[in-house]
């Protein structure tokens, strides 16, 4: 989670909001929430497309 927060420059609660809304796909491994690199890339790409 800290790496995703840093990459997106967003707060922890905002990242969890994105996960809950389905905008940022993730999975749970044990007690940890994991966000695949490809999910992060897809989210950033979609935001860039919206801005263009």
C-alpha positions, 0 to 999 in steps of 0.5 A: 500500500505505501508504494501505491500511495507514493506512486499515485501521491494519494492518501491511504483512504483515497487509495482504499476508496478506489479499491472499494469502487473497483477503479483499482483492482486488488486482492487479499493475501492473508491479511495484506491487500495487494495491488498488482503492478498491471492494475496500477498501470491500467488505472494511470492509463485510464486517467491519462485517457480521460485527461486527453 
